[in-house]
């Protein structure tokens, strides 16, 4: 594994296992990840939450299936927010998607396997262009994986967000008629999914920023005041780990643009 770009030193005190356990409900309400049974998996998650993404991924992979979610989440978050090289980012996302899909074959009921495959393919699709990804059949794979997550874990807020983003991205890129007839995208469904995510995890910087982005894609410029209100809320949140700090920074950049 080539060296990844280090997470910026923010001066925040690192989380330890005890502090992480106290924050776990907040930090993982979105992805419905249970507190790990194994101490080695806990330590891999400690690395992730402190922004040691490469070490977290390596530690997770070394643990096999028990560490696959932390490995894939670390890879996806790093690739999406810190890896500036397009080819390296795409490679990392495809690797995470492939690992998650392989885990589905070993454990068909593994929620994280379905979610992280969808997340990785969704971010990969955004990178190469959603329209191009749709012609390659990636949209159908993302949609199927996320619908599987929601069917098996209805309280998975991030799956609702990601599926809402699928509807928003497709409609934004190919239009409502083509998006609906060809790819099953629907504006009302997308908005309902965002609302469900808000109901499940309303104070999350992830929910607020993703909803703000999707709202503009689905509703157009008229939604900008509401989107900015959501971004204001996100930017005002005191982040508790590395990923939240990345999302808060993204919200602040969007407000300044």
N, C-alpha and C positions, 0 to 999 in steps of 0.2 A: 504494500500500500504506500503510494507516494506521499510525501509530507503535505499535509493540509495547511492552509493559512491559519495562523493562530487567532483565537478569539481576542478581540481588543481588551486590554487590561483596563477595567473600569474602576478599580480601587475598592470594589465591594468585597466584604469578607466572604470567604467561600462557605458554602453549605457543608455540614457534615451529615452523617446518616440520621442522627436524632432530629436535627432541624428539618431535614428533608421529610422525615416521617410526619412531622407536625404540619408541614405545608402540602403534603401529598394530595389531600383532597382538593385543594385549590388548583394545584399545578396539573393534576391529571383528571379533573372533572370533564374536560373536553374529550380526551381520548379513552376514557374509561379503563385506564390501565390499573390493574390491582397492585397493591403493595406486594413486593416480591417475597417469596418464601425463603430464598437462598441469600445469604449475606453477600456472596460474590456478585449476584445480580444487583443487589442494593448498591454496592460500591460502583458498579458500572453506571447506574443511574446517577449517583453522586457526581461522577465525572461529567455526565451529560449536563446536569443542571448547573454545573460550574463553568460550562463552556469549553470543557476539554473534549471536543467532539470526536477528534480522531482517536484519542485514548478510549473514549466510551465505546466507539464502534469496534475497535480492536478487542476490547475486553468482552463486549457482548458476543462477538463472533467466536471468541475462544470458549464461550460457555454453551455453544450449540443452540438448540431450539429455545432454551430458557432465556438466553440473552438476545434472541433475534429481534425483538421489538426495540430494545434500546439501541442495538446496532443500526437498525434501519431508520429509526427516528433521528439518531445522531447524524447519519449520512444525509438524510433528506433535509434537515434543518441547515446543516453546514452547506450543502450544495445550493440550496435556495437563497441563503442570505449572505454567505461569505465567499463562495467560490466564483471568482470573476471570469475565469476561463470557460468559454461556452462548451468546448469539447469535454473538458474535465467534469464540468457540472452535469452534462448529459450522461456521461459514462457512469458517474456515481449514482444518478437517479435510476438508470436502467439496471445497474447492479442491485440496488435495493429492491426494485420491483421484481427482479428475477428471484432474489432470495425469498421475498414474501410469497411469491407464487409457488415456489418449491415447498415452502412451509404449509401452504394450503393443502398440498397433496399428502403431506404427512399428518396434518392435523386439520381436517376440513372445518372444524368448528372454532378454529383459532381466530378470534375477532381481529387481532392485530395483524395477522397475515393478510386478511382481505383489505383492511384499512390502509396499511402502508404500501401495498401494491397500488391501490387507487391513488394515494397521495403522490407517490413517486411518478407514476405515469401521468398524473394531472400536471405536475410541475414540469415534467419533461415536455408535455404537449404545449404548455405555455411558452417554453423556450424555443421550440422549433416552429411555432405558430399553430394555433388551435385548428385553423382550417386544414393545414397539412396533416396534423395528427388525426383529424376526423377521417380523412381519406385513407389513412392507414389502419383504421378500425380501432384506434386507441380509445375513442370516446365511448364506444360500446363496452369495452373492457372496464373502463373506469366506472361507468354507470352501473354495470352489473355488480362489481365488487362493492360499491357503496350501498346499493340496495340490499345486498347480502348482509352487510354490517348492520344496517338499520333494522332489517327483519329479525336478526338474531340478538341485537342489543339496542332496543329503541331509545335508550337514554344516552347514546353515543352522540354528543353534541357536535363534535368535529366532523363526523360522517354526514350529519345534516348540512353543516356548512359547506363541505366539499361537494356534496351532491347539488346543493343550491348553486355553487360556483359553476358546476358543469352546465346547468341550465342557462345561467347568465352568460358564460363565455360563448356557448354555442349560438345563442340568440344574438349576442353582440357581434360575433364574427361572420355568421352566415345569414342572419335575419330570422325573424319569427316563423315565417312560412316554411322555408327550407329546413330550418332547425327543428320544427315540429314534425314535418312530414318524414324527414329523412333520419333524424337522430333522436326523436322523442323529447325534444326540449320544449318547455312550456313556461311562459312568464309567471302565470299564477302559481304553478307548482314551485318554481324557484323562490318566489316571495314567501310562500308558505313554509318552505324549508328553512329559510333565513329566520323567520319568526319562531319556528320551533327551536332552532339553535339558540336564539335569544332567550326563550323561555327556559331552556335547559341549563344555560351557562351565561347569564346576562351580564355579569361583571368581569368577563374575561377580555383581556386586550386582544386576544385572537378573534373571538366572536365579533367584537366591535369593529376591528379593522377589516376583516373579511366581509362583514355585512355592508360596511360603507362602500367597499369596492364594488360589490355585486349590485348594490342598489342603483348605482349610477349606470351600470351596464343594462339593467333591466328597465329602469324608469327614465333614463336620459338626464339631460341637464337640469330638469325641474327637481331632481332628487338631490342636487348638490347641497342645499342648505341642511337637509337631514343627514347626508353623508358627512358633512363637516362637523355636525353636532356629535355624531358617533365617533369621529376621529378625535374630537376634543376630549371626549370621555376617555378614549383609549390613551391619549397622550398624557392625561392627568393621573393615570394609575401608577402607583409605586411598584415597579417590577420586583419580583422576588427571586428570579433566576435568570440565567443567560438568555434563554429563549424569549422570555417576556421583555427583556431589555432590547432585543432585536426588534420585536414587534412594536414596542413603544417608539423606538427610533424611527421605524418605518412610518408610523402614524404622524410623527412630528414632521418628517420630510414631506409627507403628502399635504399636510396643512400649509407648509411654507411654499409649496410649488404653485 
